[in-house]
Amino acid sequence: MKISDLDLSEMIDAIGLAVAPLIFKGIENDTPAHILRERARVNAEVMGRFAAVLYCGDKVGIEVVDLIAHFTAYMQVEHQHSMKRVLGPEGDMSRLR
């Protein structure tokens, strides 16, 4: 079996589930929104790097540098959308109170 034989999407999901508890460790109900956003940014950076390396397949070359920038930017946008659904004025956390 080679890396290219694996399902990239499934692998990224599994890595995300393993990494998120470490990045978001210590987050409580009263944690300020800016801290949550900061942690989400770091999570996007970490996940973008994982995705870039995995996307290279069986051999990681210099193209990984551009891929890291691409995947990190993509993850940042996705995490921002998630944060807006939770933390914005109409977000889930705002409606709880």
Buried (B, 14 or more C-beta within 10 A) or exposed (E): EEBEEEEEEEBBEEBBEEBBEEBBEEEEEEEEBEEBBEBBBBBBBBBBBBBBBBBBBEEBEEEBEEBBEBBBEBBBEBBBEBBEEEBEEEBEEEEEE
